Amino acid sequence: MVETHWDDLRGRTVRFNGDRWELTGDVELRQSGALLALDARKLDDIRHEAAVLHFGVADTAQSLNPGSLGDHFDSIEQSPDAERLVVTEGARRYRYELQRLETA
C-alpha cells in the first residue's frame, strides 16, 4: 500500500449508487497499481459520511507503476454506466473504473 496526494483530484465529484462523493485527493495504490483507493466524502448527506472509493483496471499490465508516484491525475470520465478515473504517466494513459465503495 502506497499513499500519495493528487491535489488536482481534491474537490472533484463522482456518482456511485445514486450518491455524489467529493474526492479529497488522498490516494492509495494497491495490488501493484491495479487498484486505486481514493478517500471521499458524501455530498448528499448533512453528515458528510467518509468513504474509500475503489477504482480498478482489469489488466495489471495496464496500470500505474507503484514505484513511479507523482501527480498523474488527468480527468474523470462520466457515463451513464460507469465513472472512470483517467491517469497519465508520460505518454501512457490508464482508465480506472469505479468498482466499489467502502465506508469508514
N, C-alpha and C positions, 0 to 999 in steps of 0.2 A: 504494500500500500504506500503510495507516494502522494504527498499533498502539495498543492500549488494554489495560486490565486490568479485568476484571469479577470482583471479589472473591467475589461470590456463586457464581460458577462453580467456584472452587477447591475441589477435593476431590470434586466430583460425578463419577459414573461413567457410562459408556456402553459398549455392546457393539458390536463390529464384527468380522465374520468369526469369531465364536466366542470372541473375546478381550475381556477387560474393560480399559478405559482410564480412567485418572483424569485429569481436566482440571486444568490449572494455573491457569486464569483469564486467561492471556495470549491476546489475540485480535487478529487482523489482518483488516481489512476489505479485500476485493479485488473487482475487477471492478465498481467503482462501487457497492459494497454488496451485490451479488448473491451473493457468496461470503464466508463467514466461515471463517477458518483458525484452529483452536484448538490450542494446544500441549497434549500429553498424555503420560502415562507408562503403560506396560503393567503391569497389576497381577498378571497370571497368570504372571509370569516373575521369577525372582530378580534378573535384571539390570536390570529396570525400564526396558526399551528406550524411548527417546524417539521421539515421532512428532508429526505435524501431522494433525489430522482436518479434513476439508473438508466444510462444511455449505453447501448451496446452495438457492436458490429458482429456480423455473422462469421466473418473470416478474420482470424487474428493476424494474418499476413497483411490485412488492410487496416491496421490500427497504428496509433501513435507509439513511438518507442519511449518507454518509461525513462530511459537514460538520457533523453533529449528534451527535458522540460523547458518550457518557455511559454509565452503568451500566444497560443496557437488558435484562439477562437476566431472564427471567420463570420458565421451567421447562424441564424435559426431558420430552418425551412418548415413552414407550417402548411399542412394539407388536411383535408377532411379525415383522412385515415391515419395520419401519423405526424409526430413532431420529430424533427431531426436537428441535431447539433452538428454543424459543419465546422471542421477544424482543418487548418493547413499547417504543413511542415515543409518549408522550402517549396518545391514545385508539386508536392503531393497534397491531395485533398481527401479527407476522410469524412464519411457521414455516419454518425452515431444515432440510432433510433431510440426514442424514449420507450423503455420496456416496462418499468415498474416503479412503484413509489414505496418508500419505507418511512413510516412516521417515527419521529424521535421520541 
